[in-house]
Amino acid sequence: QPIDYSGLISKSFVLASRIRNAGIAAQPRIGVMLPNVMAAPITFFAIQALGKVAALINYTSSPAQVLSAARAADLKTVITSEKFVIAGKLAPIIRVLEEAGISICYLETLKKNTLGEAVTMLVASLAPELLYQLSGKFNPSDPAVILFTSGSEVTTKDVQLSHINILANRFQLGSRIDFNPQDIVFNALPMFHAFGLTGGTLLPLLAGIKTFFYPSPLHYRVVPELVYDSNATILFGTDTFLSGYARFANPYDFYSLRYVFAGAERLKDETRKAWVEKFGLRILEGYGSTETSPVISANTPMHYRAGTVGRAMPGISIRLEEVAGIDNGKKLSVSGLNVMMGYMKDDKPGVLQPLSDGWYDTGDIVDVDADGFITIRGRTKRFAKIAGEMISLTAVETVLHKIWPEKAHAVVSIPDARKGEALVLLTEYAQADTTRLIEQFRANGLTELALPKKQIIVDKLPLLGTGKTDYVKAREMALTEFAGKPNE
């Protein structure tokens, strides 16, 4: 059911009142575990109305990862929905949280106050700003949200973003892209992901743009039809999701789209080409991280260069540092109003650990051309040292995708007694063999040291909820399969 601004504001204040009556409002940070349905933004803004920090739980993570993140943020309560827990089969996460002493608050069980809520609804519809001011004193530099990082890191880190961080990034992106009130955003990216929160939710909502929420980006047959039905003009996605839509969509499903933005993982040439040829749409690839709220750079309709992630957003300063053994790029650090307040970690639960000098080390190896366009070469953690030579695992994956574009591949490194590290290829391509790889590697300027000598054929690569390859799980699979075995 659609909801307008008046309804969103009124319902948020009413829910804030129910949360307060439940005794949760005294807690500085409140966990939220909800999918992309109407209850998610209402709950998010209800927590903002209380002047508290919303900690958005990544429910696609393992129970152990969720518990680690909750402990780092020192959460006492997590708000969720009983229907969602049942439908999403999230009972193991609930059980682990409750065993750790974290209370679960179901939206369905919050007590109603008919008279009080009627008054709140009336005041909220007539004077929402007054009602907000009466709730307490808030500062733009106060923390607004906690998001949990995952992907190439073994341990989860909690990223705390302020109101200024998120709003600065919203305006940075808005200064480069001509969003307007006639646009309709289709957002299937979960709010627990920075791209889904800032780009897919807060940017349109705070800019007067209609937003269509859908619970799962993995429904490759359903999403294109809904984009068509909703007349959406803007779509946010990752390479994995956009590639899936391209396979199943009718060429006319995306007739109404003006802009398609890709982030969170590298956009493959095959995906870019498929969208141009099938839908006549140019995908605008961007780049960022949870720690930067998240957008650092993006291609735009005016400034576009295929294969790059665009130019840095206004107000973002970049610093490049040499890395020993890596010749085709430098390590990127950034600073700006959109850079996080700091981390919360397991070693000091609930304690903010800010950046020492205001600069965030992305850990990414990049190349910046004369016009400011940034090309990602790989992550420092996505390099392996084999026989003394630094090998980019991202570059190896790029060649693999060129050879077998119809299937997904991932390359990880594991310890090797002879050469220091060994590369393992996890692939969905059952006929993968090394004979064809040697020729292609030479043609693409890669040394034979970069050739994965070990292979694991999988039905499906492990993925995170955001569509990224789950490299932590992939490496665990490689270690289980090959640990202790010498490299061939």
N, C-alpha and C positions, 0 to 999 in steps of 0.2 A: 504494500500500500504506500503510495507516495506521501511525502510529508513536506510541508513548506517551512520557511524560516521560523514563523510564529510557533508552529507545532514543535519544531526541534528545540527551540529555546524554552518553551513552556514545559515540555516533557523532561528536559534536562534538569530544570529547577525542581520539578516534582520528584524526580528520581534522587536528586541531591538531598531533598528533604527526607526521603525514605532511608537513604544510606545513613544520614545523620541520626535518625531515630533508631537505627539498628546498632548504634554505638561504634560504627566504623570510622566516622569522620575524624576522630581524634588521632588516627594513624597518619603519619606524614606521607606514606606511600601505599597505594592500594593496587593490588594486582587485578588485571582484567584479562579474561580468557574467553573471547567471543569471535565468531566468524564475521564475514562481511554481510551483516544483516542490519536492519534499522536500529536494533538495540545497541550495536557497537558504537556509532557516533554519539548516540544519546547518553550512554554510560560514560564515554570519554569526556563529554562536555559537562556531565553531572559532577564528575570528579574535579574538573577545572573550576566549576562554580563553587566548590568547597575549598578551593585554594590548595588542593592536594596534588600529588604527583601520580599520574597513571602509569603503571608498569605493565606494558603490553606483552602478555605471555605468548611465546611461540609454541603452540600446541602440537606442531608437527615434529618437535624435538622429542628425544627419548625422555622418559620420566626422570632419569638421573640428571640429564641436562637441565630440565625444567626446575628441578629441586635445587640444583647448584645456582641457577640464576636467581631463584626466589630467595635463597639464603644470602647471596651477595647483596641483594637489595634490602635485606632484613624485612621481608614482607610478613605481615601478620594475617592478612586476609586476601583471598582471591575471589573476585566476583565473576560468576559464570552463569550459564543457563543449564537447567536440568535436561531440557530437550536436546541441547547441543552436546552435552556429555554423553547422552545415550546414542544419538545419531552418529557422533564422531568417534565412538568407542574409546572414550578418554578416561574410563574408570581407573586404569593403572596410574595415570598422572594424578588423579584425585586422591587415590589411596596413598601414594607416596607423599603428597603434600600434607595430608591429614596425619599420617604417621609422624611427620616432622613437626607437628604442632601448629600447622598453618590452617586457619579456618577457611572453609568454603562457604561463600554466600551465594545462594541461588536467587536470581532475579524474581523467579516465580513465587518465592516465599517471603519477599519483603512486604511488610505490613502496609496497608493502605490507610490513609486518613482522609476520608471523603471531604469533610468540611475544610480542613487545612489545605488540602490539595486544590480545592476549588478556588480558594483565596490566592494561593500561589500562582495558579494558572492565570487568574485575572491580572494580578500585579505584573507577572512576567510578560503578558501580552501588551500591557500598557506602558510599563516602565522597566524593561529588563536591566538597563544599566544601573538604575537605582537599587534594584534587588541584588545585583551583583556587588555593588559597593557596600551594601548592608551586610553581606556575607563575611567581609573582612577586608584587610588591607593587603593588596597584592602588588608585586613589583615585576616589571618586565624581565628583569634578570633572574627571577626566581625559577627553580626547576619546573618543567611542565610535564615531561614524559621520560620514562626509562625504556629503552629498547635493548634487546639482547643480541649480541653478535654471535655468529656461527659461520661455519664454512671451512676455512683453512686452519682455524685455530682448534686445538684439542680441547682447551677449557673455554667455557662461556664467560664473556665479560659483559657487564652491564654498562650501557652508555647512557649518561644523563644529559638531556638536552633542555635548554631553557626556552622560554617563550621567544626571546630575541633570536636564538639559534634558528628555530623553525620559521619564524616570520621573515627573518633576513633571507633565508634560502628561498622562501616562497616569492619574495620580491625580486631576488636575483634571477630566478627563472622567468618570472613574469616580465622582467625588463627586456628579455631577449625573444620571447614568444608572444604573439598577439592573441592571447586568450581574450574572449569577450562573452558577454551575457547570453549570446545566442548559441554558445557551445554546449555540448552535452558530453560529459566524461563518462566513459565506461570503465569501471574499476573492479577488476577481479583479483587484484593483488591484495593480500591480507594486510590489515592495519599494523600487525606486529612487525612488518618489514618497513624500513624507513621510506622506501620508494612508494609503497602503498599508502603510508600515512601522510607524508608531505605532498607528494605528487598527485596521488589518486584520491585523497580525502580532503586534507586541509586547504590546499591551494584552491580547488574549485569551490568548496563551501564558503571560504572567506572572500572569494572574489565574485560571488553572485552567479556561479555557474552550476547548472543542474548536474547531478552526479548519480549514475546508476550503479548500485552495489550488486555484486554477484559473489556467492560464497567460495567458489573454487575456480582457479584459472586452469585446472587440469581437464575440464570438460570441453575437449577440443571440438566436438560436434555441436555442442549447445551454445557456447560463447559467440561464434560467428552469427548464428541465427538471432541471438538477443541483441547483438550490435546492430543488426539490420532492423529489428523490431523497434529498438529504442531510438533509431536515427542518430546514434552517437557520432560525434565529430572528432573526439580525441580518445585514443586508446593507449594505455600504459601496459608494458609487458616486458618479459625477458626473452632471450633468444629461444630457450626451450619452449616457452608457451607460444610465441609467435610462429615458430616453425611448425608446431602442432596445428595451429589454426590454419596455416597455409595449406596443409595437407588435406584438411577436411572441408574447408569453406567453399561455398559457391563463389565464382568470380564477382557476383553482384552483392554478396553479403556485406561488403565493406564500402559500398558506393558512397555513403554519407561521410566517411572519415576524411578529415582534413590533415590531421597529424597522428603519426604513430611513433611513440617514444619507446626505446629499448634501453635497458640498463641492467645492473646487477651481475651480468656476465657478458663475456665477449660475444658480439654479434657476428655470426658466421657469414661468409660470403654467399653461401648457398641460400640462407634465409633472406638476406638482402635482395638477392636476385629473384627469388621466388615471389616476393611481395611486389617487386617492380613489374615483373612479367605477368603475374596473374591478376593483380589488383590495381596496377598503375600507381602504387604508393611507394614513396621513398621513406624508409625507416630512419628516424633521427636518433642516432646512437649517442648516449650520454655515459657519464662515469661519475661515480661517487662512492661514499661509504656511510655506514650508520653514524660514524663519528662526525660527519660533516653535514648532517641533517636532511638529505644525503648528497645533493648534487654539487659536484665540483666543476664539471664541464659538460657541454652538450653541443651537438650539431644543431643548427637552426635552419629555417627555410632560407635565410639570407646568407648565412655563413655555414657552408656544408662541405665536408671533404670525406669521401668514402674511405673506410678503413681506419679512420681516426675517431676519437670520442669528442671532437669539437674543441672549442676554446674555453678557457677558464671563465667562470661566471664573474660579473663585475664585483669588485670588493674582495676578491680572493687573491691573496699573494701566494706565489709558488717559489719553492727553493729546490734546487737540484744538487744532489751530492754524488760524487763518484763512488762506485762500489768495486772493490778489488775483484779482478777476474771477469768482470762484465764490461764489454767494450761497446755494445750497441745500445746503450741507454744509461740513465742515471736515476737514482732513487728520489722519489718525489715527496716533499713535505709541503703542507699548506697551512695558511692562517687566514682568519677572517671572522666576521660576526656569526657565521653559520657553524663554526667549529665548536664542538661539544664543551660542556662544562668540565667533564672528566669521567673517569671510570669508577665503578664500584666492583670490588672483587671479593672472592671468598675469604682472603686473608684478613680483611677488615670489613665485615658486613655492615652495610648502611652508611659507611664513611666514604665521602667523595674524595677521590684521588685525582686532583686536577693536573693538566699538562704543566710541565715545569716552566716552559717559556712561551706558551701560547701557540706553538707550532705542532701540528699533528703529522707524524711520520706515517704515510700511507703504506709503506712497505712495498710499493709498486715501482717497477723499473719502467721508465717512460722515455720517450723522445719527443722533444718539442721543436717544431719547425719554425722558420722565419716569420710565419704569419700567426704563430701562437697555437696551431692545432696540435693536440696531444695524441700520441700513439702509444698504446700500452704494449710493452714488450713482455711483461710477466711480473710475478711477485718475487721478492727476494726469497720467500719460502717456497716458491715454485721453481727454484733452480736446484740442480743436483751437481755435485762435484764428482766427476768420473775420470779416473786416471789423471787427476790434476786439472781437468778442464771443466769450466762451468757450462752446464747444459740447461737451456730454458725448456721446462716441461710444457709451457704454453706453446712455444714454437713447434715442438714435436707434435702436440695435439692438432695444431693448425694444419700441418702436412697430412696427418691421418684423416682429417675431415675432408681434405681435398681429394684423397685417394678413394675413400669410401664415404661419400657425403650422405648416403641414405641411412647410415647408422650412427649411433652415439659412441664416443670413445673417451677414455680418460687415462692419463699416464701419471703414475706415482713412483716415488723412489723409496727403496728399502736398503738397509745396510748390506754391504757386501765385503767379505774379508779380503778379496784380491784387489778390487778397484775402488774401494771406499763406499760407493753406492751403486745400485743396480736399478734399472728402469723396468717397470712392470706395466704392460698394457692391459687395461680392462676394456673389452669391446663387446658390442652387441652383434658384431658381424661374425657369424659362425665360420666363414671361409677365410678368415684373416690368416695371412702367412707373411714371413719375413722376406721372401725372395723379391716380391714386387716393391717392398719398402725401400730396399737398398738403392735402387735406381732413382726412386722419387726423392729420397733424402739428398742424394748427390745433386739432383736437378734443382733443389731448393736451398742449396748451400749449407746443408747440415752434415756434420761429421758422422761417420759410422758409429762413433761412441754414443750418439743420441738414439741409436736404434734399440728399441726395447727388445731384449733377448727373451724375456719371459712374458707369457700371455695368459689371460684368464677370460674365457668366453662366458658372458653373462646374458641372461634373458633381458635384464633391465639394469641399467646403471643406477646406483644409489643416488637419490636426489634429496635436496633439502626442500622445505615447503615453499621456498621462493623460486624454485626451478633450477637453482645452481647445483652442480655436481657436488655430492657429499664426499669430499676428498678424505676426510677423517675416516669415514666408513670404508671407502675404497682402499685406503692404505692398510686398514685392519684386515681386509680380505686378502690383500697381497702378502702381508706378513704371515697370516695363517697358512697360506698356500705355499710360500717359498722360504720362510724363516729358516736360516741355518743351511740352506742349500746353496752351493757355489754358483756363481754366474757362469753361463756357458760361453 
